[in-house]
């Protein structure tokens, strides 16, 4: 028996590897552009690096990312994922390589465990094999194994939990059940909620296979069934509680929904068929679900009606998405359960338990639903293909029913498998999501880490080191930390420090080069680089104020010692009230000369806001009118109307530039005439983008802001107008000569970090304050910082509208800043409680068996 199963496991492993190569491997690496290259492969690497530096498995702060963030803002990407934790024992393996290998192994494990589950449930071998192949070919399985990894990485543990539920009902043992749910939570807590709901529906199915409904008994048995799940949730408390607290602090993409719309039943075709952002099956999944509504056994109707209710009522999708929006991705955890129901359907077909009328009617209803839903979202782009699938399946059912009763029922699935192979073969290629192998090797090159460590040896200060390349490279490096000596201002995460996010987007108005509002890249704004203390830049070109200090093995390193320290003390500050009066570009210029505190009391307070950052001169930015085949520019009363068939670069004269101007400020509003498409405009190579209104993470960047460098004597600016139809209005343009030496007046006392003590969630060091001043940092403010000055606790305050600071008296001081992730302590307590509860449940179940 074991040898027979092993044979099938080897076969499934071989088929999985083959399909991964055919669909993905022949075009690049088993990793995708954007999310995989910038999140799923790099954030786990940061977790591992921090573990090597601190030796702690329970980190709380990520100083290196996004200026400094609660580390649970990144928990979704595998902070306590058991598969990722295993990589900590393999420091010599590049994390990207490890994630690729682990994803494929997890996919194989999920496929084999689903087969094991179906086989143990007593289905025919042919049914088990056919349904297992359907599961493997379902669009999310392979696609998200190299793209949005967290969408499917929990699948082996979810299948383990289904086996555990069977063991619970058949043997009254709960160990496997608890382990499966716990590991699923730790792998992907977001999708574990849907997974647990599918387990509850399946548990009710198993319950009613053996018992009739009696409310009192059902209630008591239900509570008993949920206890192992509860213990698993408590065990995951060390992750769930602080992650929930972090998500409550900042999360993007929330949509408002009316109660009536959430309760109104829907028939979302896109949720079931082909898309990797749903269950990704063929039309037979819809047909099977409709057919199952006619089953007579209570246990089977619990399955069918339970799933139908969850899929049809939008409220479930809304709640499973954390009350943020409705996205079909949350139904991916129901894929194993749907596959199980498919096996039941095939079994009934084979046993002739479904009459012709009850069998053909669901196929006809499916075809009708497919046609009526042809305008639903992305489904409208390939609804003809899906219709062909539905019609062919109906014809095949008629053939199967009347041709020969000895034909195996799995014959029905053959077209579905063929359709999925065809769809996957085309989709993976045309989606252009597969990352190029050469690019992957370039951005993960270990020589960059070596160079950063060399920088720190020669210059052991407290500053930031950033990489600057083109948009593709910057996107790949959003969360990339080559060494724990590297701190960056960029961040790409679904959770974030809201004060810092608002500062970048609304207060300082940094350029937004990406269509996703969550992608906050390194900025090419020279004033922002200086403000955030970016002393070193790794790239191909020298930014303004930086000089080449090293070029080795193709890595060029530029340095600017005049930028802001990450922490310093000053008496040059203004009040938040006065700062808020400043408009662009003075809002940026003011921060090069003054700090902002909530209540200003310095000598600068008496000055008018408009005088605080003088030196910028208004310029005329007159875009020339054009009428070409591919580009039309027409001036109107409010600005310019643009019609571009492709991206075109033009030169725009800058009238009356002052001699020595080296900074150009430009800001204008964009009205998109084609709101379902993106609009991008570049100034001197710096891109701003307004995303399509239909994009999941619409960036709302309707005001394009640029602060760019000018060469000595430059008389015009390069403006690249992206494809589209749009209006440019309310143009504001300034020029100035910026001298970073002015910052010396601001950075009066520099904080000297103690490198041995500054690690993990602790920043420690000394400062010599020349007089009573304000301690200013460029670390985003969070109320969960504890600050001590010479051992005495000091109240942390918000400075520069979004950053950590506090008053400090004259003299030398020992400073210690410690971050405590909210909920971390309570989460550990719940985990301990869950461990005791799980142990008690397992022990009592064994005693019961004896």
C-alpha positions in Angstrom: 0.0 0.0 0.0 2.8 2.4 1.0 4.8 1.5 -2.1 1.7 2.1 -4.3 1.2 5.5 -2.8 4.9 6.4 -3.1 4.7 5.6 -6.8 1.9 8.1 -7.2 3.8 10.7 -5.1 6.8 10.4 -7.3 4.6 10.7 -10.4 2.9 13.8 -9.1 6.3 15.3 -8.2 7.6 14.7 -11.7 4.5 16.1 -13.4 4.6 19.2 -11.1 8.3 19.8 -12.0 7.5 19.4 -15.7 4.6 21.8 -15.6 6.7 24.4 -13.6 9.3 24.2 -16.4 6.9 24.3 -19.3 4.8 27.1 -17.9 7.5 29.2 -16.2 11.1 27.8 -16.2 11.7 28.0 -19.9 11.0 31.8 -19.8 13.0 32.8 -16.7 13.3 32.1 -13.0 10.5 30.7 -10.8 9.8 34.2 -9.5 7.8 37.2 -10.8 8.4 40.8 -11.4 7.3 43.5 -8.9 5.9 41.6 -5.9 8.1 38.5 -5.8 11.3 40.3 -6.7 10.6 43.2 -4.3 8.6 41.6 -1.5 8.3 37.8 -1.3 12.0 37.1 -1.8 13.6 40.1 -0.1 11.6 40.7 3.1 12.2 37.1 4.3 15.9 37.7 3.6 15.7 40.8 5.8 14.1 38.7 8.6 17.0 36.2 8.3 19.6 39.0 8.4 18.1 40.5 11.5 18.1 37.1 13.2 21.8 36.6 12.4 22.6 40.1 13.8 20.5 39.9 17.0 20.0 36.2 17.6 16.3 36.9 18.4 13.5 35.0 16.8 11.1 37.6 18.0 12.0 40.9 16.4 9.9 44.1 16.9 11.4 46.8 14.7 12.8 47.2 11.2 15.1 50.1 11.3 16.5 49.4 7.8 13.2 49.7 5.9 11.0 52.7 5.2 13.0 54.9 7.5 12.2 52.6 10.4 9.0 50.6 10.8 7.2 48.3 13.1 8.4 44.9 11.8 4.9 43.5 12.0 4.1 45.8 9.1 5.9 43.1 7.1 4.7 40.1 9.0 2.5 39.0 6.1 5.6 38.2 4.1 6.7 35.3 6.3 8.0 36.5 9.7 7.1 33.2 11.4 6.5 31.1 8.3 7.9 27.7 9.2 9.3 27.2 5.7 11.1 30.5 5.9 12.4 29.8 9.4 14.1 26.7 8.0 16.2 28.9 5.8 17.9 30.4 8.9 19.9 27.2 9.1 21.2 27.8 5.5 23.1 31.2 5.5 25.0 30.1 2.4 21.9 29.9 0.3 20.6 33.0 -1.4 17.1 33.7 -0.1 15.6 34.1 -3.6 17.0 30.7 -4.6 15.6 29.2 -1.4 12.1 30.7 -1.9 12.0 29.3 -5.4 12.9 25.8 -4.3 10.7 26.0 -1.3 7.7 27.1 -3.4 8.1 24.2 -5.8 8.5 21.7 -2.9 5.4 23.2 -1.2 3.5 22.8 -4.4 4.5 19.2 -4.7 3.6 18.6 -1.0 0.2 20.2 -1.5 -0.6 18.0 -4.5 0.5 14.8 -2.8 -1.5 15.6 0.4 -4.6 16.4 -1.6 -4.3 13.0 -3.3 -3.7 11.4 0.1 -6.8 13.0 1.4 -9.0 11.9 -1.5 -7.6 8.4 -1.4 -8.3 8.0 2.3 -11.8 9.1 1.7 -12.3 6.1 -0.5 -12.7 7.5 -3.9 -11.7 5.4 -6.9 -8.0 5.7 -8.0 -8.9 7.3 -11.3 -11.1 10.0 -9.6 -8.3 10.7 -7.1 -5.7 11.1 -9.9 -8.0 13.2 -12.1 -9.1 15.6 -9.4 -5.5 16.0 -8.1 -4.5 17.0 -11.6 -7.3 19.5 -11.6 -6.0 20.9 -8.4 -2.5 21.2 -9.7 -3.6 22.9 -12.9 -6.0 25.4 -11.2 -4.7 28.8 -12.2 -3.6 30.0 -8.7 -1.5 27.0 -7.8 1.5 27.4 -10.1 1.1 31.1 -10.8 1.1 32.2 -7.2 3.9 29.8 -6.3 6.2 32.2 -8.1 4.2 35.4 -7.9 2.1 36.2 -4.8 3.6 33.4 -2.8 1.4 34.0 0.3 -1.7 33.2 -1.8 -0.9 29.5 -1.9 2.1 28.7 0.3 -0.3 27.5 3.1 -1.9 24.8 0.9 0.2 21.8 2.2 -0.9 22.7 5.8 -4.5 23.3 4.8 -4.6 19.8 3.2 -3.0 18.5 6.3 -5.7 20.1 8.3 -8.4 18.3 6.2 -6.7 15.0 6.9 -6.7 16.1 10.6 -10.4 16.7 10.5 -10.9 13.2 9.2 -8.7 11.8 12.0 -10.8 13.8 14.5 -14.1 12.3 13.4 -12.8 8.8 12.7 -10.3 8.3 15.6 -11.1 11.3 17.9 -7.5 12.4 17.5 -6.8 16.1 17.1 -3.0 16.5 16.9 -2.9 16.6 13.1 -5.9 19.0 13.0 -4.2 21.4 15.4 -0.8 21.2 13.6 -2.4 21.8 10.2 -4.4 24.9 11.3 -1.4 26.3 13.3 1.1 25.9 10.4 -1.4 27.4 8.0 -1.8 30.5 10.2 1.9 31.0 10.6 2.4 30.6 6.8 -0.3 33.0 5.7 -2.5 34.4 8.4 -4.5 36.5 5.9 -5.6 33.4 3.9 -5.9 31.2 6.9 -9.3 32.7 7.8 -10.8 31.4 4.5 -9.0 28.1 5.2 -10.6 27.7 8.6 -14.0 28.6 7.2 -13.6 25.8 4.6 -12.6 23.4 7.4 -15.7 24.3 9.4 -17.9 23.6 6.4 -16.1 20.3 5.8 -16.3 19.4 9.5 -20.1 19.9 9.4 -20.2 17.6 6.4 -18.3 14.9 8.3 -20.5 15.4 11.4 -23.7 14.8 9.5 -22.3 11.7 7.8 -22.6 10.0 11.1 -25.3 11.9 13.1 -28.7 13.5 12.6 -29.3 17.1 13.6 -30.3 17.7 17.2 -29.7 21.2 18.2 -28.4 20.6 21.7 -26.1 17.8 20.6 -25.0 19.7 17.5 -24.1 22.8 19.5 -22.1 20.8 22.1 -20.3 18.8 19.5 -19.7 21.9 17.4 -18.0 23.6 20.3 -15.9 20.5 20.9 -14.9 20.5 17.2 -13.8 24.1 17.3 -11.6 23.8 20.4 -8.6 22.4 18.5 -9.0 25.2 16.0 -9.1 27.7 18.8 -6.0 26.3 20.4 -4.2 26.6 17.0 -5.3 30.3 16.8 -4.1 30.9 20.3 -0.8 29.2 19.4 -0.4 31.7 16.6 -1.0 34.6 19.0 2.6 35.7 18.9 2.0 36.5 15.2 -1.7 37.3 15.0 -2.0 39.9 17.8 0.9 42.2 16.9 0.1 41.8 13.2 -3.5 42.8 13.8 -2.3 45.8 15.8 0.0 46.8 13.0 -2.7 46.4 10.4 -4.9 48.6 12.5 -2.3 51.3 12.3 -2.1 51.6 8.6 -3.5 49.6 5.6 -4.1 50.7 2.1 -6.9 50.1 -0.4 -10.0 50.3 1.8 -13.3 50.6 0.0 -16.7 51.8 1.3 -19.6 49.3 0.9 -23.3 49.7 1.7 -24.9 47.0 3.9 -27.5 46.3 1.2 -24.9 45.6 -1.5 -23.0 43.3 0.9 -26.2 41.2 1.5 -27.4 41.1 -2.1 -26.6 37.6 -3.6 -24.4 37.7 -6.7 -23.2 35.2 -9.3 -19.6 36.3 -9.9 -18.3 34.1 -12.7 -14.8 35.5 -12.5 -14.5 34.0 -9.0 -14.5 30.4 -10.3 -13.1 30.3 -13.8 -9.5 30.5 -14.9 -8.3 33.6 -13.2 -5.4 33.0 -10.8 -7.0 35.7 -8.5 -10.0 33.3 -7.9 -10.2 29.6 -7.7 -9.0 29.3 -11.3 -11.0 26.2 -12.3 -13.1 25.6 -15.4 -16.8 25.9 -15.9 -17.4 22.4 -14.5 -16.8 23.9 -11.1 -19.9 26.0 -11.5 -21.9 23.1 -12.9 -20.8 20.8 -10.1 -21.8 23.4 -7.5 -25.3 23.9 -9.0 -25.7 20.1 -9.3 -24.8 19.6 -5.7 -27.7 21.8 -4.6 -30.0 18.9 -5.7 -28.2 16.2 -3.5 -30.5 14.6 -0.9 -28.1 13.6 1.9 -27.9 16.2 4.7 -24.1 15.8 4.8 -23.8 16.6 1.1 -26.2 19.5 1.2 -24.3 21.1 4.1 -21.3 21.2 1.7 -23.2 22.5 -1.3 -25.3 25.1 0.5 -22.5 26.2 2.8 -20.2 26.9 -0.2 -23.0 28.4 -2.3 -23.8 30.8 0.6 -20.2 31.9 1.1 -19.6 32.4 -2.7 -22.8 34.2 -3.4 -23.2 36.6 -0.5 -20.7 39.5 -0.9 -20.5 40.0 2.9 -18.4 36.9 3.2 -15.9 38.2 0.6 -15.8 41.5 2.4 -15.2 40.0 5.8 -12.6 37.5 4.5 -10.7 40.5 3.0 -10.6 42.0 6.5 -13.4 44.5 5.8 -11.2 46.4 3.3 -12.7 45.5 -0.1 -14.1 42.6 -2.1 -11.4 40.6 -3.8 -11.9 37.0 -5.1 -8.4 36.0 -3.9 -9.8 35.1 -0.5 -11.7 32.1 -2.0 -8.4 30.4 -3.1 -8.4 28.5 0.3 -11.7 26.9 -0.8 -10.0 25.2 -3.7 -9.2 21.9 -1.9 -12.8 21.7 -0.7 -14.2 22.3 -4.2 -11.9 19.6 -5.5 -13.3 17.3 -2.8 -16.8 18.2 -4.0 -15.7 17.5 -7.5 -14.7 14.0 -6.5 -18.1 13.5 -4.9 -19.7 14.6 -8.1 -17.7 12.2 -10.3 -18.5 9.4 -7.9 -22.2 10.1 -8.2 -21.9 10.3 -12.0 -20.2 6.9 -12.0 -22.8 5.4 -9.8 -25.6 6.9 -11.9 -27.0 8.7 -8.9 -27.7 11.8 -11.0 -30.5 11.6 -13.6 -30.1 13.1 -17.0 -32.5 16.0 -16.3 -30.7 16.8 -13.0 -27.4 16.4 -14.7 -27.9 18.4 -17.9 -29.9 21.3 -16.4 -26.9 22.6 -14.4 -24.8 22.6 -17.6 -27.5 24.7 -19.3 -27.8 27.1 -16.3 -24.0 27.4 -16.3 -24.0 28.4 -20.0 -26.7 31.0 -19.3 -24.7 32.4 -16.3 -21.6 32.6 -18.4 -23.4 34.6 -21.1 -25.2 36.9 -18.6 -21.9 37.6 -16.8 -19.8 38.3 -19.9 -19.3 41.9 -18.8 -17.9 41.1 -15.4 -14.4 42.7 -14.9 -11.5 41.0 -16.6 -13.8 38.1 -17.5 -15.2 40.1 -20.5 -11.8 39.7 -22.2 -12.0 36.0 -22.7 -15.7 35.1 -22.1 -15.9 33.5 -25.6 -13.2 31.0 -24.5 -15.1 30.3 -21.3 -18.4 29.9 -23.2 -16.7 27.4 -25.5 -15.7 25.5 -22.4 -19.2 25.5 -21.0 -20.8 24.4 -24.3 -18.3 21.6 -24.8 -18.8 20.3 -21.3 -22.6 20.1 -21.8 -22.1 18.2 -25.1 -19.7 15.8 -23.4 -22.2 15.2 -20.6 -24.8 14.1 -23.1 -22.3 11.9 -24.9 -21.2 10.4 -21.6 -24.7 9.7 -20.3 -26.0 8.0 -23.5 -22.9 6.5 -25.1 -21.8 3.7 -22.8 -22.6 3.3 -19.1 -19.2 1.6 -18.6 -17.3 4.7 -19.4 -15.4 6.1 -16.4 -16.9 9.3 -15.0 -13.4 11.0 -15.0 -13.9 11.3 -18.8 -15.9 14.4 -17.9 -12.8 16.0 -16.5 -10.5 15.5 -19.5 -11.6 18.6 -21.4 -11.3 20.6 -18.3 -7.7 19.5 -17.8 -7.0 20.2 -21.4 -8.5 23.7 -21.1 -6.4 24.4 -18.0 -3.2 23.3 -19.7 -4.0 25.5 -22.7 -4.9 28.5 -20.5 -1.8 28.1 -18.3 0.4 27.6 -21.3 -0.7 30.9 -22.8 -1.4 32.9 -19.6 2.0 32.5 -18.0 3.8 33.6 -21.2 1.6 36.6 -22.1 1.3 37.9 -18.6 4.9 39.0 -18.7 5.3 38.4 -15.0 8.2 36.0 -15.1 11.4 37.6 -14.0 14.4 37.4 -16.2 17.3 35.3 -14.8 20.0 37.9 -15.7 18.1 40.7 -14.0 17.6 38.5 -10.9 21.4 37.8 -10.7 22.1 41.5 -11.1 19.9 42.8 -8.3 20.9 40.0 -5.9 24.7 40.2 -6.6 26.5 39.6 -3.3 29.3 42.1 -4.2 26.9 45.0 -3.4 26.6 43.6 0.2 30.4 43.4 0.4 30.8 47.0 -0.8 28.2 48.3 1.8 30.1 46.5 4.6 33.3 48.1 3.4 31.6 51.5 3.4 30.7 51.0 7.1 34.2 50.0 8.0 35.6 53.2 6.5 32.7 55.5 7.6 31.0 54.1 10.8 28.3 56.7 11.1 24.5 56.6 11.3 23.1 57.3 7.9 21.3 55.8 4.9 22.7 54.0 1.8 20.4 53.7 -1.2 20.5 52.2 -4.7 19.4 54.3 -7.6 18.7 52.9 -11.1 15.9 52.9 -13.6 12.2 52.3 -12.6 12.5 48.5 -13.0 15.6 48.4 -10.8 14.2 50.7 -8.2 11.0 48.6 -8.0 13.0 45.5 -7.5 15.0 47.2 -4.7 12.1 48.7 -2.8 12.6 46.5 0.3 16.0 45.1 -0.6 18.6 45.2 2.2 22.0 43.8 1.1 23.5 44.2 4.5 22.3 45.1 8.0 24.5 48.2 7.7 22.2 49.5 5.0 19.2 51.8 5.8 16.8 52.9 3.2 13.8 55.3 2.9 11.8 53.2 0.4 9.1 50.7 1.3 6.6 48.5 -0.4 4.2 46.8 2.0 0.4 46.5 2.4 0.8 47.8 6.0 3.0 50.8 6.9 3.6 53.8 9.2 0.7 56.1 8.2 2.5 59.3 9.3 5.5 58.5 7.1 3.2 57.6 4.1 1.3 60.9 4.5 4.5 62.8 4.8 5.8 61.4 1.5 2.6 61.8 -0.5 0.9 64.9 0.9 3.3 66.9 3.0 6.6 66.7 1.1 5.0 65.6 -2.1 7.7 63.1 -3.3 7.3 61.9 -6.9 5.1 58.8 -7.4 6.7 56.8 -10.2 4.5 53.6 -9.8 0.9 52.9 -10.4 0.6 51.1 -7.1 0.1 53.5 -4.3 1.9 51.2 -1.8 5.2 51.3 -3.8 7.1 54.1 -2.2 10.4 54.2 -4.0 13.8 55.8 -3.3 13.4 59.4 -4.4 15.5 61.3 -7.0 14.5 64.6 -5.3 17.9 66.0 -4.1 16.3 67.9 -1.2 14.5 64.8 0.0 17.7 62.7 -0.2 19.5 65.2 1.9 16.6 65.5 4.4 16.5 61.7 4.9 20.2 61.4 5.4 21.1 59.4 2.3 24.9 59.8 2.5 25.7 57.1 0.0 24.1 56.3 -3.3 24.9 53.1 -5.4 24.2 53.7 -9.0 25.5 54.6 -12.5 25.3 58.4 -12.2 26.4 60.9 -9.7 23.4 62.8 -8.1 23.7 66.4 -7.3 26.1 67.0 -4.5 27.6 63.5 -4.6 31.1 62.5 -5.6 32.4 59.2 -6.8 34.4 57.5 -4.0 34.6 54.0 -5.3 34.1 52.0 -8.4 34.7 48.2 -8.1 33.4 45.2 -10.0 30.9 47.4 -11.8 29.5 48.9 -8.6 29.8 52.7 -8.4 29.4 54.4 -5.0 28.8 58.1 -4.5 29.0 60.0 -1.3 27.6 63.3 0.1 28.8 64.2 3.6 26.6 67.3 3.7 23.3 65.5 4.0 21.3 65.4 7.2 22.4 63.0 9.9 19.7 60.4 10.8 19.5 62.0 14.2 20.8 65.4 15.4 19.9 68.3 17.8 19.1 71.9 16.8 17.6 75.1 18.0 16.5 76.1 14.5 12.8 75.2 14.5 9.4 76.5 13.5 5.9 75.5 14.6 3.7 73.1 12.8 1.2 75.9 12.4 3.6 78.1 10.5 4.9 75.2 8.4 1.5 74.2 7.3 1.1 77.6 5.7 3.9 76.9 3.2 3.0 75.9 -0.3 5.1 74.1 -2.9 8.1 74.4 -3.2 8.6 76.2 0.1 7.3 73.1 2.0 10.4 71.3 0.8 12.9 74.1 1.1 12.0 75.0 4.6 13.1 71.6 5.9 16.6 72.2 4.6 17.0 75.1 7.1 14.6 74.4 9.9 13.0 71.6 11.9 9.3 71.6 12.6 7.9 71.0 16.1 4.3 71.1 17.2 4.8 74.2 19.3 7.7 76.4 18.0 9.4 78.7 20.6 12.6 79.5 18.7 13.6 82.9 17.4 12.4 81.9 13.9 8.9 81.8 15.1 8.3 85.5 14.7 9.1 85.4 11.0 6.5 85.2 8.3 6.2 81.7 6.8 6.9 83.0 3.3 10.3 84.3 4.4 11.5 81.1 6.0 12.7 79.6 2.9 13.6 82.3 0.5 15.7 81.9 -2.7 13.2 80.3 -5.1 12.3 82.3 -8.1 9.1 81.7 -10.1 9.7 80.6 -13.7 7.7 80.3 -16.8 7.4 76.7 -18.0 5.8 77.1 -21.5 5.2 73.8 -23.2 5.4 74.3 -27.0 2.2 73.6 -29.0 2.6 70.8 -31.5 0.6 68.9 -34.0 2.4 65.8 -35.1 1.1 62.4 -36.2 1.8 60.8 -32.8 1.6 63.9 -30.5 -0.8 66.8 -30.3 -0.3 69.6 -27.7 -2.8 72.4 -27.6 -2.7 75.3 -25.2 -5.9 76.4 -23.5 -7.1 78.7 -20.8 -6.1 76.4 -17.9 -3.0 74.7 -19.3 -2.5 72.2 -22.1 -4.4 69.4 -23.8 -2.3 66.4 -24.7 -3.1 63.6 -27.1 -0.2 61.1 -27.5 -0.2 57.8 -29.3 3.1 56.9 -27.8 5.6 58.4 -25.3 7.4 61.4 -26.9 10.2 63.5 -25.5 10.2 67.3 -26.1 12.3 70.2 -24.9 10.6 72.9 -22.8 12.4 76.2 -22.4 12.7 77.6 -18.9 12.4 81.3 -19.1 14.7 83.6 -17.2 16.8 81.1 -15.3 19.1 82.8 -12.7 22.8 82.1 -13.1 23.8 79.3 -10.9 20.3 77.7 -10.6 20.8 74.0 -10.0 17.3 72.9 -8.8 14.0 73.1 -10.8 10.7 72.7 -9.1 7.7 71.8 -11.2 4.1 70.9 -10.2 0.9 70.6 -12.2 -2.4 68.8 -12.1 -3.3 66.0 -14.5 -6.9 65.3 -15.7 -7.0 61.9 -17.3 -9.3 61.8 -20.3 -9.0 58.0 -20.3 -9.5 57.1 -16.7 -9.3 53.4 -17.4 -5.6 53.8 -18.5 -2.4 55.0 -16.8 -0.8 58.3 -17.5 3.0 58.9 -17.0 5.1 62.0 -17.5 8.8 62.3 -17.0 10.8 65.5 -16.2 14.6 65.1 -16.6 14.1 61.4 -16.4 12.0 61.5 -13.2 8.6 59.8 -13.6 5.3 60.6 -12.1 2.4 58.2 -12.8 -1.4 58.4 -12.4 -2.8 54.9 -12.4 -6.0 53.7 -14.0 -9.1 54.2 -11.9 -9.7 50.4 -12.2 -6.4 49.5 -10.6 -6.7 47.7 -7.3 -4.3 50.1 -5.6 -5.2 53.3 -7.5 -2.5 55.8 -6.5 -4.7 58.9 -6.8 -1.6 60.9 -8.0 -3.5 63.6 -9.8 -0.9 66.3 -8.9 2.6 65.6 -10.4 5.4 67.1 -8.4 9.0 67.2 -9.5 12.2 68.5 -7.9 15.0 67.8 -10.3 18.6 68.7 -10.8 19.7 71.3 -13.4 23.1 71.4 -15.0 25.1 74.6 -14.9 23.5 77.1 -17.4 20.8 74.7 -18.5 18.2 76.6 -20.5 15.5 74.0 -21.1 14.2 70.8 -19.5 13.5 67.4 -21.0 9.8 66.5 -20.8 8.6 63.1 -21.8 4.9 62.9 -22.4 3.4 59.4 -21.9 0.8 57.8 -24.1 -2.8 58.9 -23.5 -5.3 61.7 -23.6 -5.1 64.2 -20.7 -4.9 67.8 -19.6 -2.1 69.5 -17.7 -3.3 72.4 -15.6 -2.3 74.7 -12.7 1.4 74.7 -13.6 3.8 76.0 -10.9 7.5 76.3 -11.7 10.4 77.6 -9.6 14.2 77.6 -9.9 16.8 78.0 -7.2 20.4 77.7 -6.4 20.7 75.2 -3.5 23.8 75.1 -1.3 23.9 72.2 1.0 26.3 74.1 3.3 23.2 75.8 4.7 22.4 72.6 6.5 25.4 73.1 8.8 23.3 75.7 10.6 20.5 73.2 11.2 22.6 70.1 12.1 24.2 71.7 15.2 24.8 68.6 17.2 25.2 65.2 15.6 24.1 62.0 17.4 26.8 59.4 17.5 25.3 55.9 17.5 26.8 53.1 19.5 27.0 50.4 16.8 27.3 47.5 19.3 24.1 48.5 21.1 22.2 49.8 18.1 20.5 46.7 16.7 17.1 45.1 16.6 14.6 47.4 18.3 17.2 49.5 20.1 19.0 52.7 19.0 21.6 53.9 21.5 24.4 56.5 21.5 25.5 59.9 22.7 25.1 63.5 21.7 26.7 66.8 22.8 24.0 69.4 22.8 25.5 72.9 22.5 22.4 74.5 24.2 18.8 73.6 25.0 17.6 72.1 21.7 15.3 69.6 20.0 16.5 66.1 19.3 15.4 65.5 15.7 15.4 62.1 13.8 14.3 61.0 10.4 12.8 57.9 11.9 9.0 57.8 11.4 7.1 58.7 14.6 5.2 55.9 16.5 3.7 56.2 19.9 5.3 52.9 20.9 8.8 54.3 21.2 10.3 54.5 24.6 12.9 57.3 24.9 15.4 57.6 27.8 17.9 60.5 28.2 20.6 59.7 30.7 18.5 56.8 32.0 15.4 59.1 32.5 12.3 58.5 30.5 11.4 61.3 28.1 8.1 61.8 26.2 8.6 61.2 22.5 7.1 63.8 20.3 6.3 64.2 16.6 8.7 66.5 14.7 8.9 67.5 11.0 5.2 66.5 10.9 5.9 62.7 10.9 9.2 61.9 12.7 10.4 61.1 16.1 11.9 63.8 18.3 12.0 65.3 21.8 13.5 68.3 23.7 17.0 68.0 25.1 19.0 70.2 27.4 22.5 71.5 27.0 25.4 69.1 27.6 26.4 65.5 26.8 23.7 62.9 27.0 23.3 59.2 26.7 20.3 58.5 24.4 18.4 55.2 24.2 15.4 54.7 21.9 13.6 51.4 22.2 10.6 50.3 20.1 8.0 47.9 21.5 5.7 46.4 18.9 2.2 46.7 20.3 0.6 43.4 21.1 3.9 41.4 21.0 3.9 40.6 24.7 0.2 39.7 24.9 0.6 37.6 21.7 3.3 35.5 23.4 1.1 35.0 26.4 -1.7 33.7 24.2 0.7 31.4 22.4 1.8 29.9 25.7 -1.9 29.5 26.7 -2.6 27.9 23.3 0.3 25.5 23.8 -1.1 24.3 27.1 -4.6 24.0 25.6 -3.3 22.1 22.6 -1.3 19.7 24.8 -4.4 19.1 27.0 -6.6 18.4 23.9 -4.1 15.9 22.5 -3.5 14.1 25.8 -7.2 13.9 26.6 -8.0 12.6 23.1 -5.4 9.8 23.6 -6.8 8.9 27.0 -10.3 8.8 25.4 -9.0 6.3 22.8 -7.5 4.1 25.5 
